[in-house]
Amino acid sequence: MDEKRYFQSYDDATLMYRCWQPALAQQEQSIPIVLLHGAASNSTRWWHFTEHSRLTTDRLLLRPDLRGNGESIWRTATGATAGIDHWTQDIAAMLRHEKQERAVILGHCLGANIAAHFAARYPEMCAGLILVEPMAARALTGYLARMRPFTPLLKVIVKIISLFNRFGLYRRRLDTVDLKQLDQPVHQASAEERDQALSNHGSIWHDLKIIPLAQFVNNFIALSHLLPVEDIQCPGLVIQARGISMTDPEKTKALLGTLPMMEFIELESEHWIPTTHPDLLCQFVDEWVLKHQDFSHAS
């Protein structure tokens, strides 16, 4: 039912994705769901969703390791790093590889930003948009907001690191992370122990073990891209945390609330909704997708 697959993207890069293939024949008539992980993560971010969502009964679920992450680590002779342009084109290439014309695009954190850019660039391929904790540049808080003015410096740092990479100076071995193993201690922790159990989620030192340094820095640069709100045409759902450690939910709502077909849900969390509220996330996504029957079948 669930398998790893590989495809050649628009520039011949070989990338990995996981495909959930439902047993029921009617999956051919149902719009697939593409699930995008966040920064320094991989397709296993959606382990709980694929184990518990009602959508698994009749829908194709496509979960890529985004270029530069997981099993889609990308090395080039120029030392290039992946960004918004690569990721959006990769999603389109993956859908074409699967012979799918349209999909509902669901993304978490940086993945939510990528989903929004995909919806704007490929409106004919995006049937619906689900943004879980989008990282709108103008709504960032904490250290992310403090880093934003230094984006030009970060770009210089990426170029310097990429130069070293071109001469073969990079780590040959990176750790892998299974998000199920990372999440389960949080699910099992008491309320008092939860903060400690979440310590590896978003930890810079943990993230640097699993992702190339230049790509790690470039992910922060990607967060500086303004969301193309005015170009999004499809219906959407935003599920965001009430906490303000990463983003300001009111500013996010003010930005995305200008869209006529955008709905909002807020949960009591600082971040990491797929980890802290996995069952509610499944429930809200399932209900929203099933409610919008106008896009639930392929055209």
C-alpha positions as a Markdown table, in Angstrom:
| # | Residue | x | y | z |
|---|---|---|---|---|
| 1 | Met | 0.0 | 0.0 | 0.0 |
| 2 | Asp | 2.9 | 2.4 | 0.7 |
| 3 | Glu | 6.1 | 2.3 | -1.3 |
| 4 | Lys | 9.1 | 4.4 | -2.2 |
| 5 | Arg | 9.3 | 5.7 | -5.7 |
| 6 | Tyr | 11.7 | 7.7 | -7.7 |
| 7 | Phe | 11.3 | 10.2 | -10.6 |
| 8 | Gln | 13.4 | 12.3 | -12.9 |
| 9 | Ser | 12.5 | 16.0 | -12.3 |
| 10 | Tyr | 12.6 | 18.7 | -14.9 |
| 11 | Asp | 16.4 | 19.0 | -14.8 |
| 12 | Asp | 17.0 | 15.2 | -14.7 |
| 13 | Ala | 17.6 | 15.2 | -10.9 |
| 14 | Thr | 16.5 | 11.9 | -9.4 |
| 15 | Leu | 14.2 | 12.5 | -6.4 |
| 16 | Met | 12.4 | 10.2 | -4.0 |
| 17 | Tyr | 8.8 | 10.2 | -2.9 |
| 18 | Arg | 6.5 | 7.9 | -1.0 |
| 19 | Cys | 3.3 | 6.8 | -2.6 |
| 20 | Trp | 0.3 | 5.5 | -0.7 |
| 21 | Gln | -1.8 | 3.5 | -3.1 |
| 22 | Pro | -5.3 | 2.8 | -1.8 |
| 23 | Ala | -6.8 | -0.6 | -2.4 |
| 24 | Leu | -10.2 | 0.7 | -3.5 |
| 25 | Ala | -10.7 | 1.1 | -7.2 |
| 26 | Gln | -12.4 | 4.5 | -6.9 |
| 27 | Gln | -9.0 | 6.1 | -6.1 |
| 28 | Glu | -8.7 | 6.7 | -9.8 |
| 29 | Gln | -11.6 | 9.2 | -9.6 |
| 30 | Ser | -10.4 | 10.9 | -6.4 |
| 31 | Ile | -8.0 | 13.9 | -6.4 |
| 32 | Pro | -4.7 | 12.9 | -4.9 |
| 33 | Ile | -3.1 | 14.6 | -1.9 |
| 34 | Val | 0.5 | 15.9 | -2.0 |
| 35 | Leu | 2.0 | 16.3 | 1.5 |
| 36 | Leu | 5.0 | 18.5 | 1.9 |
| 37 | His | 7.3 | 18.4 | 4.9 |
| 38 | Gly | 9.0 | 21.4 | 6.5 |
| 39 | Ala | 12.6 | 22.4 | 6.8 |
| 40 | Ala | 15.3 | 19.8 | 7.8 |
| 41 | Ser | 12.6 | 17.1 | 7.6 |
| 42 | Asn | 11.5 | 14.4 | 5.1 |
| 43 | Ser | 8.4 | 12.5 | 4.0 |
| 44 | Thr | 8.2 | 10.5 | 7.2 |
| 45 | Arg | 6.7 | 13.8 | 8.8 |
| 46 | Trp | 3.4 | 12.4 | 7.6 |
| 47 | Trp | 3.6 | 9.0 | 9.2 |
| 48 | His | 0.6 | 9.6 | 11.6 |
| 49 | Phe | -1.5 | 11.0 | 8.8 |
| 50 | Thr | -1.0 | 8.0 | 6.5 |
| 51 | Glu | -1.8 | 5.7 | 9.5 |
| 52 | His | -5.0 | 7.4 | 10.6 |
| 53 | Ser | -6.5 | 9.6 | 7.9 |
| 54 | Arg | -9.8 | 8.5 | 6.4 |
| 55 | Leu | -8.5 | 9.8 | 3.1 |
| 56 | Thr | -6.3 | 6.7 | 2.8 |
| 57 | Thr | -9.2 | 4.5 | 1.9 |
| 58 | Asp | -9.6 | 6.0 | -1.6 |
| 59 | Arg | -6.9 | 8.5 | -2.3 |
| 60 | Leu | -3.4 | 8.5 | -3.6 |
| 61 | Leu | -1.1 | 10.2 | -1.1 |
| 62 | Leu | 2.2 | 11.5 | -2.5 |
| 63 | Arg | 4.9 | 12.5 | 0.0 |
| 64 | Pro | 8.1 | 13.7 | -1.5 |
| 65 | Asp | 11.5 | 14.1 | 0.2 |
| 66 | Leu | 11.9 | 17.7 | -1.0 |
| 67 | Arg | 15.0 | 18.3 | -3.0 |
| 68 | Gly | 17.9 | 18.8 | -0.6 |
| 69 | Asn | 16.3 | 16.7 | 2.1 |
| 70 | Gly | 16.1 | 13.1 | 3.1 |
| 71 | Glu | 16.8 | 10.7 | 0.2 |
| 72 | Ser | 16.5 | 13.6 | -2.2 |
| 73 | Ile | 19.9 | 15.1 | -1.2 |
| 74 | Trp | 21.1 | 17.1 | -4.2 |
| 75 | Arg | 24.7 | 17.6 | -5.1 |
| 76 | Thr | 25.8 | 19.5 | -8.3 |
| 77 | Ala | 29.1 | 20.5 | -9.8 |
| 78 | Thr | 28.2 | 24.1 | -9.1 |
| 79 | Gly | 27.4 | 23.5 | -5.4 |
| 80 | Ala | 23.8 | 24.7 | -6.0 |
| 81 | Thr | 21.2 | 24.6 | -3.2 |
| 82 | Ala | 17.4 | 24.0 | -3.7 |
| 83 | Gly | 14.9 | 26.8 | -3.3 |
| 84 | Ile | 11.3 | 27.8 | -4.1 |
| 85 | Asp | 11.8 | 27.5 | -7.9 |
| 86 | His | 13.2 | 24.0 | -7.7 |
| 87 | Trp | 10.6 | 22.7 | -5.2 |
| 88 | Thr | 7.6 | 24.0 | -7.1 |
| 89 | Gln | 8.8 | 22.6 | -10.4 |
| 90 | Asp | 9.6 | 19.2 | -8.7 |
| 91 | Ile | 6.0 | 18.9 | -7.4 |
| 92 | Ala | 4.7 | 19.5 | -10.9 |
| 93 | Ala | 7.2 | 16.9 | -12.3 |
| 94 | Met | 6.2 | 14.4 | -9.7 |
| 95 | Leu | 2.5 | 14.8 | -10.5 |
| 96 | Arg | 3.2 | 14.4 | -14.2 |
| 97 | His | 5.2 | 11.3 | -13.4 |
| 98 | Glu | 2.2 | 9.9 | -11.6 |
| 99 | Lys | 0.0 | 11.0 | -14.5 |
| 100 | Gln | -2.1 | 13.2 | -12.2 |
| 101 | Glu | -3.4 | 16.5 | -13.6 |
| 102 | Arg | -4.5 | 18.1 | -10.3 |
| 103 | Ala | -4.0 | 17.6 | -6.5 |
| 104 | Val | -4.8 | 19.0 | -3.2 |
| 105 | Ile | -1.5 | 20.4 | -1.8 |
| 106 | Leu | -0.9 | 20.1 | 1.9 |
| 107 | Gly | 2.3 | 21.6 | 3.5 |
| 108 | His | 3.7 | 22.2 | 7.0 |
| 109 | Cys | 6.0 | 25.0 | 8.0 |
| 110 | Leu | 8.3 | 25.7 | 5.0 |
| 111 | Gly | 6.3 | 23.1 | 3.2 |
| 112 | Ala | 3.2 | 25.3 | 3.6 |
| 113 | Asn | 5.1 | 28.2 | 2.0 |
| 114 | Ile | 6.1 | 25.9 | -0.9 |
| 115 | Ala | 2.5 | 24.8 | -1.3 |
| 116 | Ala | 1.3 | 28.4 | -1.5 |
| 117 | His | 3.9 | 29.2 | -4.2 |
| 118 | Phe | 2.9 | 26.0 | -6.1 |
| 119 | Ala | -0.7 | 27.1 | -6.0 |
| 120 | Ala | 0.2 | 30.5 | -7.5 |
| 121 | Arg | 2.5 | 29.2 | -10.2 |
| 122 | Tyr | 0.4 | 26.1 | -11.2 |
| 123 | Pro | -3.2 | 27.1 | -10.6 |
| 124 | Glu | -4.4 | 24.5 | -13.1 |
| 125 | Met | -2.7 | 21.7 | -11.1 |
| 126 | Cys | -3.8 | 22.9 | -7.6 |
| 127 | Ala | -7.3 | 21.8 | -6.7 |
| 128 | Gly | -7.1 | 22.9 | -3.0 |
| 129 | Leu | -4.5 | 24.2 | -0.6 |
| 130 | Ile | -4.0 | 23.2 | 3.1 |
| 131 | Leu | -1.4 | 25.3 | 5.0 |
| 132 | Val | -0.4 | 24.0 | 8.4 |
| 133 | Glu | 1.6 | 26.7 | 10.2 |
| 134 | Pro | 2.6 | 28.7 | 7.2 |
| 135 | Met | 5.7 | 30.9 | 7.7 |
| 136 | Ala | 4.6 | 34.2 | 6.2 |
| 137 | Ala | 7.7 | 36.5 | 6.1 |
| 138 | Arg | 5.8 | 39.4 | 7.5 |
| 139 | Ala | 4.4 | 37.3 | 10.4 |
| 140 | Leu | 7.6 | 35.8 | 11.6 |
| 141 | Thr | 8.5 | 36.3 | 15.2 |
| 142 | Gly | 11.4 | 35.5 | 17.5 |
| 143 | Tyr | 14.8 | 34.6 | 16.1 |
| 144 | Leu | 13.3 | 34.1 | 12.6 |
| 145 | Ala | 12.2 | 37.7 | 12.5 |
| 146 | Arg | 15.6 | 38.8 | 13.8 |
| 147 | Met | 17.3 | 36.9 | 11.1 |
| 148 | Arg | 15.3 | 38.3 | 8.2 |
| 149 | Pro | 17.2 | 41.6 | 7.8 |
| 150 | Phe | 20.4 | 39.5 | 7.4 |
| 151 | Thr | 19.0 | 37.6 | 4.3 |
| 152 | Pro | 21.6 | 39.3 | 2.0 |
| 153 | Leu | 24.4 | 38.1 | 4.3 |
| 154 | Leu | 22.9 | 34.6 | 4.4 |
| 155 | Lys | 23.0 | 34.5 | 0.6 |
| 156 | Val | 26.7 | 35.4 | 0.7 |
| 157 | Ile | 27.3 | 32.6 | 3.2 |
| 158 | Val | 25.5 | 30.1 | 1.0 |
| 159 | Lys | 27.7 | 31.1 | -2.0 |
| 160 | Ile | 30.9 | 30.7 | 0.1 |
| 161 | Ile | 29.8 | 27.2 | 1.4 |
| 162 | Ser | 28.8 | 26.2 | -2.2 |
| 163 | Leu | 32.2 | 27.2 | -3.4 |
| 164 | Phe | 33.8 | 24.8 | -0.9 |
| 165 | Asn | 31.3 | 22.1 | -2.0 |
| 166 | Arg | 32.4 | 22.6 | -5.6 |
| 167 | Phe | 35.9 | 21.6 | -4.6 |
| 168 | Gly | 34.6 | 18.4 | -2.9 |
| 169 | Leu | 34.6 | 19.8 | 0.6 |
| 170 | Tyr | 31.4 | 18.5 | 2.1 |
| 171 | Arg | 30.2 | 15.8 | 4.4 |
| 172 | Arg | 29.9 | 12.4 | 2.7 |
| 173 | Arg | 27.6 | 11.0 | 5.3 |
| 174 | Leu | 24.5 | 12.6 | 6.8 |
| 175 | Asp | 22.3 | 11.1 | 9.5 |
| 176 | Thr | 18.7 | 10.2 | 8.7 |
| 177 | Val | 15.7 | 10.9 | 10.8 |
| 178 | Asp | 12.5 | 9.0 | 11.1 |
| 179 | Leu | 9.9 | 11.5 | 12.3 |
| 180 | Lys | 7.8 | 8.7 | 13.8 |
| 181 | Gln | 10.6 | 7.9 | 16.2 |
| 182 | Leu | 11.1 | 11.6 | 16.9 |
| 183 | Asp | 7.4 | 12.2 | 17.5 |
| 184 | Gln | 6.4 | 9.2 | 19.7 |
| 185 | Pro | 8.3 | 10.4 | 22.9 |
| 186 | Val | 6.2 | 13.6 | 22.6 |
| 187 | His | 3.0 | 11.6 | 22.3 |
| 188 | Gln | 3.9 | 9.5 | 25.4 |
| 189 | Ala | 5.1 | 12.4 | 27.5 |
| 190 | Ser | 3.1 | 14.0 | 30.3 |
| 191 | Ala | 2.2 | 17.7 | 30.1 |
| 192 | Glu | 5.1 | 18.5 | 32.3 |
| 193 | Glu | 7.5 | 16.5 | 30.2 |
| 194 | Arg | 6.3 | 17.6 | 26.7 |
| 195 | Asp | 8.7 | 20.6 | 26.3 |
| 196 | Gln | 11.7 | 18.4 | 27.0 |
| 197 | Ala | 10.4 | 15.7 | 24.6 |
| 198 | Leu | 10.1 | 18.4 | 21.9 |
| 199 | Ser | 13.7 | 19.6 | 22.3 |
| 200 | Asn | 14.9 | 17.9 | 19.1 |
| 201 | His | 12.1 | 19.4 | 17.0 |
| 202 | Gly | 13.6 | 22.5 | 15.4 |
| 203 | Ser | 17.0 | 22.1 | 17.2 |
| 204 | Ile | 19.7 | 23.6 | 15.0 |
| 205 | Trp | 22.2 | 21.1 | 16.2 |
| 206 | His | 19.9 | 18.2 | 15.4 |
| 207 | Asp | 19.0 | 19.6 | 12.0 |
| 208 | Leu | 22.6 | 20.1 | 11.0 |
| 209 | Lys | 23.2 | 16.4 | 11.4 |
| 210 | Ile | 20.7 | 15.5 | 8.7 |
| 211 | Ile | 21.0 | 18.3 | 6.0 |
| 212 | Pro | 23.9 | 19.9 | 4.1 |
| 213 | Leu | 25.0 | 23.1 | 5.7 |
| 214 | Ala | 24.4 | 25.2 | 2.5 |
| 215 | Gln | 20.9 | 23.8 | 2.2 |
| 216 | Phe | 20.2 | 24.5 | 5.9 |
| 217 | Val | 21.1 | 28.2 | 5.5 |
| 218 | Asn | 19.2 | 28.4 | 2.2 |
| 219 | Asn | 16.0 | 27.2 | 3.9 |
| 220 | Phe | 16.1 | 30.3 | 6.0 |
| 221 | Ile | 16.5 | 32.4 | 2.9 |
| 222 | Ala | 13.4 | 30.6 | 1.4 |
| 223 | Leu | 11.4 | 31.9 | 4.3 |
| 224 | Ser | 12.1 | 35.5 | 3.3 |
| 225 | His | 10.1 | 35.1 | 0.1 |
| 226 | Leu | 6.7 | 36.8 | 0.4 |
| 227 | Leu | 3.8 | 34.5 | -0.1 |
| 228 | Pro | 2.1 | 35.1 | -3.5 |
| 229 | Val | -1.3 | 35.7 | -1.9 |
| 230 | Glu | -2.8 | 37.7 | -4.7 |
| 231 | Asp | -2.1 | 34.8 | -7.2 |
| 232 | Ile | -3.8 | 32.0 | -5.2 |
| 233 | Gln | -7.1 | 31.0 | -6.8 |
| 234 | Cys | -8.2 | 27.8 | -5.2 |
| 235 | Pro | -10.0 | 27.1 | -1.9 |
| 236 | Gly | -7.8 | 26.7 | 1.1 |
| 237 | Leu | -7.5 | 25.9 | 4.8 |
| 238 | Val | -5.0 | 27.4 | 7.3 |
| 239 | Ile | -4.4 | 25.4 | 10.5 |
| 240 | Gln | -2.1 | 27.5 | 12.7 |
| 241 | Ala | -0.8 | 27.5 | 16.3 |
| 242 | Arg | -2.0 | 30.2 | 18.7 |
| 243 | Gly | 1.6 | 30.5 | 20.1 |
| 244 | Ile | 3.8 | 33.3 | 18.9 |
| 245 | Ser | 7.3 | 31.7 | 19.2 |
| 246 | Met | 7.6 | 31.2 | 15.4 |
| 247 | Thr | 4.9 | 33.3 | 13.8 |
| 248 | Asp | 2.1 | 35.8 | 14.8 |
| 249 | Pro | -1.2 | 34.1 | 14.0 |
| 250 | Glu | -3.1 | 37.4 | 13.8 |
| 251 | Lys | -0.7 | 38.7 | 11.2 |
| 252 | Thr | -0.9 | 35.4 | 9.3 |
| 253 | Lys | -4.7 | 35.6 | 9.3 |
| 254 | Ala | -4.6 | 39.3 | 8.2 |
| 255 | Leu | -2.5 | 38.3 | 5.2 |
| 256 | Leu | -4.2 | 35.2 | 4.1 |
| 257 | Gly | -7.7 | 36.3 | 5.2 |
| 258 | Thr | -7.9 | 38.5 | 2.2 |
| 259 | Leu | -8.5 | 35.4 | 0.1 |
| 260 | Pro | -12.3 | 34.8 | -0.4 |
| 261 | Met | -12.1 | 31.0 | -0.1 |
| 262 | Met | -9.7 | 30.6 | 2.8 |
| 263 | Glu | -10.8 | 29.1 | 6.1 |
| 264 | Phe | -8.9 | 29.2 | 9.4 |
| 265 | Ile | -8.5 | 27.0 | 12.4 |
| 266 | Glu | -6.3 | 27.7 | 15.4 |
| 267 | Leu | -4.9 | 25.2 | 17.9 |
| 268 | Glu | -3.3 | 25.6 | 21.3 |
| 269 | Ser | 0.3 | 25.0 | 20.4 |
| 270 | Glu | 3.5 | 26.9 | 19.9 |
| 271 | His | 4.4 | 25.0 | 16.8 |
| 272 | Trp | 4.8 | 21.4 | 15.5 |
| 273 | Ile | 1.0 | 20.8 | 15.2 |
| 274 | Pro | 1.7 | 17.4 | 13.3 |
| 275 | Thr | 3.5 | 16.3 | 16.5 |
| 276 | Thr | 1.5 | 17.9 | 19.2 |
| 277 | His | -2.0 | 17.5 | 17.7 |
| 278 | Pro | -1.8 | 14.7 | 15.1 |
| 279 | Asp | -5.3 | 13.4 | 15.6 |
| 280 | Leu | -6.9 | 16.9 | 15.3 |
| 281 | Leu | -4.8 | 17.6 | 12.3 |
| 282 | Cys | -6.2 | 14.4 | 10.6 |
| 283 | Gln | -9.7 | 15.3 | 11.6 |
| 284 | Phe | -9.6 | 18.8 | 10.3 |
| 285 | Val | -7.9 | 17.9 | 7.0 |
| 286 | Asp | -10.2 | 14.9 | 6.4 |
| 287 | Glu | -13.4 | 17.0 | 7.1 |
| 288 | Trp | -12.2 | 19.9 | 4.9 |
| 289 | Val | -11.3 | 17.7 | 1.9 |
| 290 | Leu | -14.5 | 15.6 | 2.1 |
| 291 | Lys | -16.6 | 18.8 | 2.5 |
| 292 | His | -15.2 | 20.3 | -0.7 |
| 293 | Gln | -16.7 | 17.8 | -3.1 |
| 294 | Asp | -16.4 | 20.2 | -6.0 |
| 295 | Phe | -12.7 | 19.3 | -6.3 |
| 296 | Ser | -12.8 | 15.8 | -4.9 |
| 297 | His | -13.0 | 14.2 | -8.3 |
| 298 | Ala | -10.7 | 14.5 | -11.2 |
| 299 | Ser | -11.9 | 16.6 | -14.1 |
